[in-house]
Amino acid sequence: MAGAIHITEMQRQIGVAKIYRQQVNIECWEYSTGAIIKYKGWEVLNQYWKGGTTRLRNPRNGEIRSVCDILIFRFNNQEVYL
């Protein structure tokens, strides 16, 4: 599905992915350097919408990362806008 989605729609889709244990593809900026980080095929552990963060887990090695929602610019090949 191509196109652009609002950040609140992305957060809803992340919540659905968490419930059904679906894998997601996320591209975001690193907070300190602005480097682009790509998470392909990661599972959503939890989403803290009030704090604006999402925790992801790599199914291959179990690595866990926390991503700030405002820094995500692409979610499942859809552009994210504010």
C-alpha positions as CSV (number, residue, x, y, z in Angstrom):
1,M,0.0,0.0,0.0
2,A,1.7,3.2,-1.2
3,G,0.9,6.7,-0.1
4,A,1.2,8.8,3.0
5,I,-0.4,8.4,6.4
6,H,-0.7,10.6,9.5
7,I,1.3,9.8,12.6
8,T,-1.9,8.9,14.5
9,E,-2.9,6.3,11.8
10,M,0.7,4.9,12.1
11,Q,0.3,4.6,15.8
12,R,-3.1,2.7,15.3
13,Q,-1.4,0.4,12.8
14,I,1.4,-0.3,15.2
15,G,-1.1,-1.2,17.9
16,V,-2.8,-3.6,15.5
17,A,0.6,-5.1,14.6
18,K,1.3,-5.6,18.4
19,I,-2.1,-7.4,18.9
20,Y,-1.6,-9.8,16.0
21,R,2.1,-10.1,16.4
22,Q,2.8,-8.9,12.9
23,Q,6.2,-7.8,11.7
24,V,6.7,-4.2,10.6
25,N,9.2,-2.2,8.6
26,I,10.2,1.1,10.1
27,E,12.6,3.8,8.9
28,C,13.5,6.5,11.4
29,W,16.1,9.1,12.2
30,E,18.6,8.5,15.1
31,Y,18.0,11.2,17.8
32,S,21.5,12.3,18.3
33,T,23.1,12.2,14.8
34,G,20.2,12.2,12.4
35,A,21.4,8.9,10.7
36,I,18.7,6.8,9.1
37,I,18.0,3.5,10.8
38,K,16.0,0.8,9.1
39,Y,14.1,-1.9,11.1
40,K,12.9,-4.5,8.6
41,G,10.8,-7.4,9.8
42,W,10.8,-6.4,13.5
43,E,8.0,-7.3,15.9
44,V,6.2,-4.7,18.1
45,L,6.6,-5.5,21.8
46,N,4.6,-2.5,23.2
47,Q,3.6,1.0,22.3
48,Y,3.5,3.8,24.8
49,W,1.4,6.4,23.0
50,K,1.5,8.9,25.9
51,G,5.3,8.9,25.9
52,G,5.5,8.6,22.2
53,T,7.7,5.5,22.0
54,T,7.5,2.1,20.5
55,R,9.6,-0.9,21.6
56,L,10.6,-3.4,18.8
57,R,12.2,-6.8,19.0
58,N,14.3,-8.5,16.3
59,P,12.9,-12.0,15.9
60,R,16.2,-13.4,14.7
61,N,18.4,-12.5,17.7
62,G,16.0,-11.1,20.3
63,E,17.5,-7.6,20.3
64,I,15.2,-5.0,21.7
65,R,15.1,-1.3,20.6
66,S,13.0,1.7,21.6
67,V,12.0,4.1,18.8
68,C,10.6,7.6,19.3
69,D,7.4,7.8,17.2
70,I,8.0,11.4,16.1
71,L,11.3,10.3,14.4
72,I,9.6,7.7,12.2
73,F,9.3,8.9,8.6
74,R,8.3,5.6,6.9
75,F,6.1,2.8,8.2
76,N,5.5,-0.3,6.1
77,N,6.5,1.6,2.9
78,Q,4.2,4.5,3.6
79,E,5.4,8.0,4.3
80,V,4.4,9.4,7.7
81,Y,3.5,13.0,8.1
82,L,2.6,15.1,11.1
